[in-house]
Amino acid sequence: MIAENDIVFLDFWAAWCGPCRAFAPVFERASEAHPDIVFGKVDTDIERALAAAFQIRSIPTLMIFRAGILVFSQPGALNAPQLDQLIDAVRALDMDVVRAEIARADQEAEVVR
């Protein structure tokens, strides 16, 4: 799903989590308002291996991918204006600049090794 779509928002949550339940309607409304973005929910109780692969330590956690690159990851529930601001920021990213920054960081990491 991440590789096949330009923008993907993943909400890692669990049914017993109060902040997760509070964030759910905000996430749902955003998904309805932005049909060009993929909004997915990952129940961490059911998808334990997936949550572990993404190193989820706290829920809710929102992860955002753009062009297959993780561009945002943060635990905690957001309100609607905060989520709208994130959507606008992710749309505005210049992915050529992001890729160049990643390449530079990788080169610097190689020098340190």
N, C-alpha and C positions, 0 to 999 in steps of 0.2 A: 504494500500500500504506500509506503514512504517513497520508494523508488519510482513508482508509477504516477505520482501526483506532485504538482508544483508546491502546494502548501498543505501541510498536514498538522492539525492540532490534536494532540492526544491527552486525554484526561485520565490519569491513573487514580482510581477511587475504590471504595468499598462501601457496601450497604450500611454497615454499622457506624460509619464515619459521619458525624454531624456536619462538619465543614464541607464534606463532599456532597452531602444532600443539599446544603445551602447553595453551593456552586452549580449544581446540576441544572436548575432552570436558566441561569445566566448563560451557561454553555449551550443549552438547547436553543435559546433565543438567538444566539450568535450564529449557530449552525443554520437556522432557518433564514437569517438575514444575509448570509454569505454562502450561497449554494455552490460557488466556484471553489470553495475551500473544503477539504475533507476534515470532518470532525469525528474523531473516534474516541470511544470510552473503553478503558481496560480495567475490568474488575480484578483487583490485585489478589483477592481471595481465590478466584477461579483460575486466573492466569499467573500463577506464582512464578513459573519459569520465565515468562515474558517480563514480569516486574523485576525479577532478579537480573535479567539480561540488561535492562535499562537502569539498573542500580537504584531502584526506587527505595528510599529510606523513610519517607514521610508522605502522607496523603492528606488532601489531594495534591498531586503534582501535575503541572501542566508542562508538556514538552511540545515544542514547535519545530517543524522541519520545513526547510525551503530548499527546493531542488536537491532533496536527499541529504541535506546538511542540517544537523542540529543547530538551531540558531537561538534557542531559548529553552531553559529548563529551570523551573522554580516551584518549590512546594508552597502550598497555601491557597486558599480560596480568593478569587478576584471578584470585584463588583463589575457591573456592566461597563461603566466608563473605562475602567482599567483594561478590560478585555478588548474593548473597541480600540483603545490606544495601541495595544499590542498588535491587533490585526492591521491597523494602519501602518505601524512601524515595520512589520514583516513584509507587507506589500511594497513598501518603499525601499527595501534593501536592494543595493546594487550587488548582485551575486558575483559579478566579476571581481569586485573589491573584496568581498568575503573570501572567495577562493584564493586571491592573492595574499590576503592576510594569513590564511591557513597555510599556504605554501611557505611563506616567510617564517611562520612559527615552527613549521616542521624542519626547515633548514637550520634555524637557531638551535633546535633540540638536537639535531645531528652534530652540530659543532660542540655542544656541551658533552655529548657522549664521547 
